[in-house]
Amino acid sequence: MRIKRLLLLLVIVFGLLLVRLLQLTVVEGKRYHELSEGQRIRERRIVAPRGLIKDRNGKVMVRNKPVYKYENNEEFEMISHEKALAIEARGGSEAASLKTELIREYVGGKDLAHVIGYTGEVMEEEVKSEKLKVKSYELGDVVGRTGVEEQYDYLLRGIDGKELIETNALGEPLQILGKIDPQSGQDLILSIDYALQKKAAELMEQKKGAVVVSDPKNGEILALFSSPSFDPRMFVESEEGKDGIEGVLKDEDQPLFNRVIGGLYPPGSVFKMITAAAGLEEGVIDKKTEIEDVGMIQIGPYQFGNWFFTQHGKKDGMVDIVKAIKRSNDIFFYKTGEMLGVEKLAEWGRKFGIGRISGIDLPGEEKGTMPDPEWREKVKNDKWFLGDTYHLAIGQGDLLVTPLQVNSWTGVIANGGKLCQPMVRMWEESCQDIGFKEETITLIREGMKQACEPEGTGWPLFKFKIKSEKLKIDGKNLLNGENGMVEIPTGCKTGTAEFGDPENKTHAWFTVFAPFEDPEIVVTVLVEAGGEGSYVAAPIAKEILEEYFSR
């Protein structure tokens, strides 16, 4: 009886084992086979090369360079190109352990940093966030940071590929089983002229400020430099760049900050172009209007002087609109602002783009401040007085603009009245006709032309000449001027802006277009706390013009 019970127990046990065996091999065999295969076949992503970035002449400003890594126990170590080639030639498991990645090579370095930007890995909080642009990326993906790298990341990125790697039980690569090649990102052609950009960077060395150069016909940006700058290579060559990144982040001069589009400054006398346009368009002045330069206007305890009187004790006599621009006469513009009224002056400032972003295709643009009584009441809980209008009329007080905005409204005068959207990518132009009377533009242009002639304020540009064997200026072919020098007429405006510095330092501004009759370039220079625009900013603009026309 005991034997029978033992046999029955054995039959039951073996029966259960048989059922389990059938379940593992027949019912769930396929699933366990796949799991087993999964342990020895691994998918490895191949990151797509980002698109190249070139200047308007086809010069490559950003490209990709390979770095080589060798996998050892699922960790990668950097190896040289030569060692990578040797491993690849041997093939087999060693070749399967080899990984090639592409990192950005920023050819222009500091010269192009604020235009180009840089790349960096996506962080965990960005992947999780629904608000950030990179929400569709995976942890470890490379994404553009600032500049066109960020603005056009969706074009530059490309489509990743992948390869299947067979591994042993320890997870070590044995061989590559298959591969899907990545698709490269789209190349970008920028409007930037690399030679002009490099010249601007050279001229702004050891200075704080901004240079922006554009084509007034269409708004294309030929150069955009913010100083001080930074080297974007430190962000992609992480091992070498850690100390550099930390230094840049702690630098009080903020080299990562793009002053061209994000810096806000009182424009000083370069704003007088707008005051002049407003006065002429509203009919409070015309070409016959003359205002006497009395040197100083007294309102109660406050004095409002003309720079020529406060600096040299002299006056300009009777002043019309052309002479007012030529001599940058404060008295004329004080009185024009008074006749206009602050509301009209602010309205025309907004028409020229102050107080709103231009729409340039770079991240980080500021809109500036176009103050008026409503703004003063809301922001400062204070009233507006006549003295505030005087300050506004000469580009002072609470008025704040970016260097890009100054360049844009200079372009309006240069091209005959169109406000163009600035662009750094070669794209379709977008210009809006403000609707000026022809006489308005003619008179302001003439004033700016005379500002760059003897007795004007833009003395570095008096009789501006360059050496050229053959140069086409204002539609005429000029061959071998005297001693090979060709004179190029320009239109310019200087600016020296107070900003409340305890040592009475001033920002130096200069903005100029050329050639005068058919302008093809606008150069705007700001040097922070640099002094007078004619002495500090104008020589920089002059050298940029020389670089442009010499070619």
C-alpha positions as CSV (number, residue, x, y, z in Angstrom):
1,M,0.0,0.0,0.0
2,R,2.8,2.4,0.9
3,I,4.6,1.6,-2.4
4,K,1.4,2.4,-4.3
5,R,1.1,5.7,-2.5
6,L,4.7,6.5,-3.3
7,L,4.3,5.7,-6.9
8,L,1.2,7.9,-7.1
9,L,3.1,10.8,-5.5
10,L,5.9,10.3,-8.0
11,V,3.5,10.3,-10.9
12,I,1.9,13.5,-9.7
13,V,5.3,15.2,-9.2
14,F,6.5,14.2,-12.6
15,G,3.2,15.2,-14.1
16,L,3.5,18.6,-12.7
17,L,7.1,18.9,-13.9
18,L,6.0,17.8,-17.4
19,V,3.2,20.4,-17.4
20,R,5.7,23.1,-16.4
21,L,8.2,22.0,-19.0
22,L,5.5,22.1,-21.7
23,Q,4.5,25.5,-20.5
24,L,8.1,26.8,-20.6
25,T,9.0,25.3,-24.0
26,V,5.8,25.2,-26.0
27,V,3.4,27.8,-24.5
28,E,6.0,30.5,-23.4
29,G,9.0,29.3,-25.4
30,K,8.9,32.1,-27.9
31,R,8.7,34.8,-25.3
32,Y,11.6,33.4,-23.3
33,H,13.6,32.9,-26.5
34,E,13.1,36.6,-27.3
35,L,14.1,37.6,-23.8
36,S,17.3,35.5,-24.2
37,E,18.1,37.1,-27.6
38,G,17.5,40.5,-26.0
39,Q,20.2,39.8,-23.5
40,R,22.8,39.4,-26.3
41,I,21.5,41.8,-29.0
42,R,21.7,45.5,-28.1
43,E,20.6,48.5,-30.1
44,R,23.0,51.4,-30.3
45,R,21.9,54.8,-31.6
46,I,24.0,56.6,-34.2
47,V,23.5,60.4,-33.8
48,A,22.8,62.2,-37.0
49,P,25.4,64.8,-38.1
50,R,24.1,68.4,-37.5
51,G,23.9,70.5,-40.6
52,L,26.8,72.8,-41.5
53,I,26.6,76.6,-41.0
54,K,28.1,78.8,-43.7
55,D,28.4,82.5,-44.3
56,R,26.9,84.3,-47.3
57,N,30.0,83.5,-49.4
58,G,30.0,79.8,-48.6
59,K,32.7,79.8,-46.0
60,V,32.0,77.1,-43.4
61,M,31.7,78.6,-40.0
62,V,30.5,75.5,-38.1
63,R,31.2,71.9,-39.0
64,N,31.4,68.5,-37.3
65,K,34.4,66.6,-36.2
66,P,34.6,63.0,-35.1
67,V,35.6,61.8,-31.7
68,Y,36.3,58.1,-31.0
69,K,35.3,56.1,-28.0
70,Y,36.1,52.5,-27.0
71,E,33.6,50.5,-24.9
72,N,34.9,48.7,-21.9
73,N,32.3,47.1,-19.6
74,E,29.6,49.5,-20.9
75,E,31.8,52.5,-20.2
76,F,33.4,54.5,-23.0
77,E,36.9,55.9,-23.0
78,M,38.2,58.5,-25.5
79,I,40.8,57.2,-27.9
80,S,42.8,58.8,-30.7
81,H,41.9,58.7,-34.4
82,E,44.9,56.5,-35.1
83,K,43.9,53.9,-32.5
84,A,40.4,53.9,-33.8
85,L,41.5,53.2,-37.3
86,A,43.7,50.3,-36.1
87,I,40.7,48.8,-34.1
88,E,38.4,49.2,-37.1
89,A,40.9,47.4,-39.3
90,R,41.0,44.4,-37.0
91,G,37.2,44.0,-37.1
92,G,35.4,41.5,-34.9
93,S,34.5,42.2,-31.3
94,E,37.0,45.1,-31.0
95,A,35.4,46.9,-33.9
96,A,32.0,46.3,-32.3
97,S,33.3,48.1,-29.2
98,L,34.3,51.1,-31.2
99,K,31.9,54.1,-31.2
100,T,32.3,57.3,-33.3
101,E,30.6,60.5,-32.3
102,L,30.4,63.9,-34.0
103,I,30.9,67.1,-32.0
104,R,30.6,70.7,-33.2
105,E,33.7,72.5,-34.5
106,Y,33.3,76.2,-34.2
107,V,35.7,77.6,-36.8
108,G,35.2,81.2,-35.8
109,G,35.5,80.8,-32.1
110,K,34.8,84.0,-30.2
111,D,34.3,86.0,-33.4
112,L,30.9,84.3,-34.1
113,A,29.8,83.1,-30.7
114,H,26.6,85.2,-30.3
115,V,25.5,84.6,-33.8
116,I,26.1,80.9,-33.8
117,G,25.6,79.9,-30.2
118,Y,26.6,76.4,-29.1
119,T,25.3,72.9,-28.4
120,G,24.8,71.0,-25.2
121,E,23.1,67.8,-23.9
122,V,19.5,67.8,-23.0
123,M,18.9,67.8,-19.3
124,E,16.4,65.6,-17.4
125,E,14.2,68.6,-16.4
126,E,14.0,69.7,-20.0
127,V,12.8,66.3,-21.1
128,K,10.1,66.3,-18.5
129,S,9.0,69.8,-19.0
130,E,6.1,70.6,-21.4
131,K,7.0,74.2,-21.7
132,L,10.5,73.9,-23.2
133,K,11.3,73.5,-26.8
134,V,13.3,70.4,-26.2
135,K,10.4,68.4,-24.7
136,S,10.4,66.0,-27.7
137,Y,14.1,65.1,-27.1
138,E,15.5,62.2,-25.1
139,L,18.0,62.4,-22.3
140,G,21.5,62.8,-23.7
141,D,20.4,64.3,-27.0
142,V,22.3,67.2,-28.3
143,V,20.4,70.5,-28.7
144,G,21.2,74.0,-29.8
145,R,21.8,76.6,-27.1
146,T,21.5,80.3,-28.1
147,G,22.2,81.7,-31.5
148,V,21.2,80.0,-34.7
149,E,22.1,76.6,-33.1
150,E,19.0,77.1,-31.0
151,Q,16.8,79.1,-33.4
152,Y,17.2,76.5,-36.2
153,D,17.8,73.4,-34.2
154,Y,14.8,71.7,-35.9
155,L,16.6,72.1,-39.3
156,L,20.2,71.4,-38.1
157,R,19.3,68.3,-36.1
158,G,18.8,65.5,-38.7
159,I,17.4,62.0,-38.1
160,D,19.4,59.5,-36.0
161,G,20.3,56.0,-37.2
162,K,21.0,52.9,-35.3
163,E,23.1,49.7,-35.3
164,L,22.4,46.2,-33.7
165,I,25.3,44.9,-31.6
166,E,25.6,41.2,-30.6
167,T,27.0,40.8,-27.1
168,N,28.1,37.9,-25.0
169,A,26.7,36.9,-21.6
170,L,28.7,39.7,-19.9
171,G,27.3,42.3,-22.2
172,E,30.6,42.7,-24.1
173,P,30.2,43.5,-27.9
174,L,31.0,40.7,-30.2
175,Q,29.9,41.9,-33.7
176,I,27.7,44.4,-35.5
177,L,24.7,42.6,-36.9
178,G,23.0,45.5,-38.8
179,K,23.0,49.2,-39.3
180,I,20.6,52.0,-40.4
181,D,22.6,55.1,-41.4
182,P,21.5,58.5,-40.0
183,Q,20.3,61.4,-42.1
184,S,22.3,64.6,-41.8
185,G,20.6,67.8,-40.8
186,Q,20.1,70.7,-43.2
187,D,22.9,73.1,-43.9
188,L,22.3,76.8,-43.2
189,I,23.5,79.7,-45.3
190,L,23.6,82.9,-43.2
191,S,23.7,86.5,-44.3
192,I,26.8,87.0,-42.2
193,D,30.0,88.1,-44.0
194,Y,32.7,86.3,-42.1
195,A,35.4,88.8,-43.0
196,L,33.3,91.8,-41.7
197,Q,32.4,89.8,-38.6
198,K,36.1,89.1,-37.9
199,K,37.0,92.7,-38.4
200,A,34.3,93.8,-36.0
201,A,35.6,91.4,-33.4
202,E,39.2,92.6,-33.8
203,L,38.1,96.3,-33.5
204,M,36.1,95.6,-30.3
205,E,38.9,93.8,-28.5
206,Q,39.1,94.9,-24.9
207,K,36.0,97.0,-25.2
208,K,32.4,96.4,-24.0
209,G,29.7,97.1,-26.5
210,A,28.2,96.0,-29.8
211,V,28.6,96.2,-33.5
212,V,25.9,95.4,-36.0
213,V,26.1,95.8,-39.8
214,S,23.2,95.3,-42.2
215,D,22.0,95.7,-45.7
216,P,19.3,98.5,-45.6
217,K,17.6,97.2,-48.7
218,N,16.4,94.0,-47.1
219,G,17.4,93.8,-43.4
220,E,20.1,91.1,-43.9
221,I,22.6,91.2,-41.1
222,L,26.2,91.2,-42.4
223,A,27.9,91.3,-39.0
224,L,26.7,91.1,-35.4
225,F,29.3,91.2,-32.6
226,S,28.8,91.5,-28.9
227,S,31.8,92.3,-26.7
228,P,33.1,90.7,-24.6
229,S,32.5,87.4,-26.3
230,F,33.2,83.7,-25.3
231,D,34.6,80.6,-27.0
232,P,31.7,78.2,-27.8
233,R,34.2,75.3,-28.1
234,M,34.4,75.1,-24.3
235,F,30.8,73.8,-24.3
236,V,31.4,70.9,-26.6
237,E,34.9,69.9,-25.5
238,S,33.7,69.3,-22.0
239,E,36.9,67.9,-20.4
240,E,39.0,70.8,-21.6
241,G,36.3,73.4,-21.2
242,K,35.1,73.0,-17.6
243,D,37.3,75.7,-16.1
244,G,36.5,78.0,-19.0
245,I,32.7,77.6,-18.5
246,E,33.0,78.3,-14.8
247,G,35.0,81.4,-15.5
248,V,32.6,82.7,-18.1
249,L,29.6,82.2,-15.8
250,K,31.3,84.2,-13.0
251,D,32.6,87.0,-15.3
252,E,30.9,90.3,-14.2
253,D,31.2,91.5,-17.8
254,Q,28.7,88.8,-18.9
255,P,30.4,87.5,-22.1
256,L,27.4,85.1,-22.7
257,F,25.1,88.1,-22.9
258,N,24.3,89.3,-26.5
259,R,24.4,93.1,-26.2
260,V,23.4,93.6,-29.8
261,I,19.8,92.3,-29.3
262,G,19.5,92.1,-25.5
263,G,21.4,95.2,-24.3
264,L,19.2,98.2,-23.4
265,Y,20.8,101.6,-23.5
266,P,19.8,105.3,-23.8
267,P,20.5,106.1,-27.5
268,G,21.5,109.8,-27.0
269,S,21.7,111.9,-30.1
270,V,21.2,109.0,-32.6
271,F,17.5,109.3,-31.6
272,K,17.4,112.8,-33.1
273,M,16.7,111.1,-36.5
274,I,13.3,110.0,-35.0
275,T,12.6,113.4,-33.4
276,A,13.3,115.1,-36.8
277,A,11.1,112.6,-38.7
278,A,8.2,113.1,-36.2
279,G,8.5,116.9,-36.3
280,L,8.5,117.0,-40.1
281,E,5.7,114.4,-40.5
282,E,3.5,116.2,-38.0
283,G,4.1,119.5,-39.6
284,V,5.5,121.3,-36.5
285,I,8.7,122.1,-38.5
286,D,9.6,122.2,-42.1
287,K,12.7,123.0,-44.2
288,K,12.3,126.7,-43.5
289,T,11.9,126.4,-39.8
290,E,14.8,128.1,-37.9
291,I,15.3,128.0,-34.1
292,E,18.0,130.1,-32.4
293,D,20.6,128.3,-30.5
294,V,20.5,130.2,-27.2
295,G,23.0,127.9,-25.6
296,M,20.9,127.1,-22.5
297,I,17.2,126.8,-21.8
298,Q,16.1,127.5,-18.2
299,I,12.9,126.0,-16.8
300,G,12.5,126.9,-13.1
301,P,15.6,125.6,-11.4
302,Y,16.5,123.3,-14.3
303,Q,18.9,124.0,-17.2
304,F,18.9,122.3,-20.5
305,G,22.0,123.1,-22.5
306,N,23.4,122.4,-26.0
307,W,26.6,120.3,-25.9
308,F,28.5,122.9,-28.0
309,F,27.7,125.5,-25.3
310,T,28.4,123.3,-22.2
311,Q,31.6,122.0,-23.6
312,H,33.0,125.0,-25.5
313,G,30.9,128.0,-24.5
314,K,29.8,128.5,-28.1
315,K,26.5,128.7,-30.0
316,D,25.4,127.6,-33.5
317,G,23.3,130.7,-34.2
318,M,20.1,130.2,-36.3
319,V,19.5,126.5,-36.9
320,D,17.3,124.7,-39.4
321,I,16.6,121.0,-39.6
322,V,19.6,120.1,-41.8
323,K,22.0,122.1,-39.6
324,A,20.4,120.7,-36.5
325,I,21.3,117.1,-37.6
326,K,24.7,118.2,-38.9
327,R,25.6,119.9,-35.6
328,S,23.5,117.6,-33.4
329,N,22.0,120.8,-31.9
330,D,20.2,120.0,-28.7
331,I,18.3,123.3,-28.5
332,F,16.6,122.7,-31.9
333,F,15.5,119.2,-30.8
334,Y,14.3,120.4,-27.3
335,K,12.0,122.9,-29.0
336,T,10.9,120.4,-31.7
337,G,10.0,117.9,-28.9
338,E,8.1,120.7,-27.1
339,M,6.1,121.6,-30.2
340,L,5.3,117.9,-30.9
341,G,4.3,116.9,-27.4
342,V,5.4,113.6,-25.8
343,E,2.5,111.5,-27.2
344,K,3.3,112.3,-30.8
345,L,7.0,111.8,-30.2
346,A,6.4,108.4,-28.5
347,E,4.1,107.4,-31.3
348,W,6.7,108.0,-33.9
349,G,9.3,106.2,-31.8
350,R,7.1,103.1,-31.9
351,K,6.7,103.4,-35.6
352,F,10.4,103.1,-35.9
353,G,10.3,99.9,-33.8
354,I,11.1,101.0,-30.3
355,G,9.2,99.2,-27.6
356,R,8.7,96.0,-29.6
357,I,10.9,93.2,-30.9
358,S,12.1,93.4,-34.4
359,G,11.6,89.7,-35.0
360,I,15.3,88.9,-35.7
361,D,15.9,85.1,-36.0
362,L,18.0,84.9,-32.8
363,P,16.7,84.1,-29.3
364,G,17.0,86.7,-26.5
365,E,15.9,89.9,-28.2
366,E,14.6,92.7,-25.9
367,K,12.0,95.2,-27.0
368,G,13.3,98.3,-25.3
369,T,11.3,101.1,-23.6
370,M,9.4,103.9,-25.4
371,P,8.2,106.0,-22.4
372,D,5.2,108.3,-22.3
373,P,3.0,109.8,-19.5
374,E,0.9,106.6,-19.3
375,W,4.1,104.5,-18.9
376,R,5.5,106.9,-16.3
377,E,2.3,106.8,-14.2
378,K,2.2,103.0,-14.4
379,V,5.8,102.1,-13.8
380,K,7.1,105.0,-11.7
381,N,3.9,106.4,-10.2
382,D,4.9,109.8,-11.3
383,K,3.8,112.6,-13.6
384,W,5.4,113.7,-16.9
385,F,6.9,117.2,-17.2
386,L,8.2,119.3,-20.0
387,G,11.8,118.6,-19.0
388,D,11.1,114.9,-19.6
389,T,10.0,115.7,-23.1
390,Y,13.2,117.7,-23.6
391,H,15.2,114.7,-22.4
392,L,13.3,112.3,-24.7
393,A,13.7,114.5,-27.7
394,I,17.5,114.1,-27.5
395,G,17.4,110.4,-26.7
396,Q,17.8,110.6,-22.9
397,G,15.7,110.0,-19.8
398,D,13.8,106.7,-19.6
399,L,14.2,105.8,-23.3
400,L,16.0,102.5,-23.8
401,V,16.9,100.8,-27.0
402,T,19.1,98.0,-28.4
403,P,21.9,98.5,-30.8
404,L,19.9,96.5,-33.3
405,Q,17.0,98.9,-33.1
406,V,19.4,101.9,-33.8
407,N,20.7,100.0,-36.8
408,S,17.2,99.3,-38.1
409,W,16.0,102.9,-37.8
410,T,19.2,104.1,-39.5
411,G,18.2,101.7,-42.3
412,V,14.8,103.3,-42.6
413,I,16.5,106.7,-43.4
414,A,19.0,105.0,-45.7
415,N,16.4,103.1,-47.8
416,G,13.8,105.8,-48.1
417,G,11.3,104.9,-45.4
418,K,11.0,101.1,-45.0
419,L,11.4,99.3,-41.7
420,C,12.9,95.9,-42.5
421,Q,12.9,92.8,-40.3
422,P,16.5,92.0,-39.6
423,M,17.6,88.4,-40.4
424,V,20.8,86.4,-40.0
425,R,19.6,83.6,-42.3
426,M,19.5,84.1,-46.1
427,W,15.7,84.2,-46.4
428,E,12.9,86.2,-47.9
429,E,13.0,89.9,-47.0
430,S,10.2,91.5,-45.0
431,C,10.0,95.3,-45.2
432,Q,7.2,97.6,-44.2
433,D,6.8,101.1,-45.7
434,I,6.3,103.6,-42.8
435,G,4.8,106.1,-45.2
436,F,7.0,109.2,-45.0
437,K,6.7,112.2,-47.1
438,E,9.6,112.4,-49.6
439,E,10.8,115.7,-48.2
440,T,11.1,114.2,-44.7
441,I,13.6,111.6,-45.8
442,T,15.4,114.0,-48.1
443,L,16.0,116.6,-45.3
444,I,17.1,114.0,-42.7
445,R,19.5,112.3,-45.2
446,E,21.0,115.7,-46.1
447,G,21.5,116.5,-42.4
448,M,23.3,113.1,-42.0
449,K,25.4,113.7,-45.1
450,Q,26.6,117.0,-43.7
451,A,27.2,115.5,-40.3
452,C,30.0,113.5,-42.1
453,E,31.4,116.6,-43.8
454,P,33.5,119.5,-42.4
455,E,31.9,121.2,-39.5
456,G,29.7,118.2,-38.8
457,T,30.0,116.0,-35.7
458,G,31.2,112.9,-37.5
459,W,34.7,114.1,-38.2
460,P,36.4,110.6,-38.7
461,L,34.3,110.2,-41.8
462,F,35.1,113.6,-43.4
463,K,36.1,113.0,-47.0
464,F,36.0,109.2,-46.4
465,K,38.2,107.5,-49.0
466,I,39.6,104.1,-49.7
467,K,42.2,102.8,-52.1
468,S,40.7,101.0,-55.0
469,E,41.6,100.2,-58.6
470,K,38.0,99.9,-59.6
471,L,34.9,100.6,-57.5
472,K,31.3,101.2,-58.4
473,I,29.8,104.0,-56.2
474,D,26.3,105.3,-56.5
475,G,25.8,103.6,-59.9
476,K,29.1,105.0,-61.4
477,N,32.2,103.1,-62.2
478,L,35.1,104.9,-60.6
479,L,38.5,104.1,-62.0
480,N,41.7,105.1,-60.3
481,G,40.9,108.1,-58.2
482,E,43.6,110.5,-57.3
483,N,46.6,108.3,-56.2
484,G,44.2,105.3,-56.4
485,M,42.0,106.8,-53.6
486,V,38.2,106.9,-54.2
487,E,35.9,109.1,-52.0
488,I,32.7,107.5,-50.8
489,P,29.9,109.8,-49.6
490,T,28.2,108.7,-46.4
491,G,25.4,109.7,-44.1
492,C,26.0,109.4,-40.3
493,K,24.9,110.4,-36.8
494,T,26.9,110.5,-33.6
495,G,25.6,109.9,-30.1
496,T,27.0,110.5,-26.7
497,A,24.5,109.1,-24.1
498,E,24.5,109.8,-20.4
499,F,23.4,106.8,-18.3
500,G,23.7,108.0,-14.7
501,D,27.3,107.0,-14.1
502,P,28.7,108.5,-10.9
503,E,31.9,109.4,-12.8
504,N,29.9,111.0,-15.6
505,K,31.0,108.4,-18.2
506,T,28.9,108.2,-21.4
507,H,28.1,105.6,-23.9
508,A,29.6,106.2,-27.3
509,W,27.3,105.7,-30.4
510,F,27.9,106.0,-34.1
511,T,25.7,104.9,-36.9
512,V,26.4,105.4,-40.6
513,F,25.2,104.3,-44.1
514,A,27.0,104.3,-47.4
515,P,27.3,105.0,-50.3
516,F,25.0,108.0,-49.8
517,E,22.9,107.9,-53.0
518,D,22.3,104.1,-53.1
519,P,23.1,102.7,-49.6
520,E,24.1,99.1,-49.4
521,I,25.5,99.0,-45.9
522,V,24.6,100.4,-42.4
523,V,27.1,100.2,-39.6
524,T,26.1,100.8,-36.0
525,V,28.7,100.9,-33.1
526,L,28.1,101.2,-29.4
527,V,31.0,101.3,-26.9
528,E,29.7,101.1,-23.3
529,A,31.0,104.0,-21.1
530,G,33.4,104.7,-24.0
531,G,33.1,108.5,-24.1
532,E,32.1,110.6,-27.1
533,G,30.6,108.8,-30.2
534,S,32.7,110.7,-32.7
535,Y,36.0,109.9,-30.9
536,V,35.4,106.3,-29.9
537,A,32.7,104.7,-31.9
538,A,33.1,106.4,-35.3
539,P,36.7,105.2,-35.9
540,I,35.5,101.6,-35.5
541,A,32.7,102.1,-38.0
542,K,35.1,103.7,-40.4
543,E,37.4,100.7,-40.4
544,I,34.5,98.4,-41.0
545,L,33.5,100.5,-44.0
546,E,37.0,100.3,-45.3
547,E,37.0,96.5,-44.9
548,Y,33.7,96.3,-46.8
549,F,34.5,98.7,-49.7
550,S,38.1,97.5,-50.2
551,R,36.6,94.3,-51.4
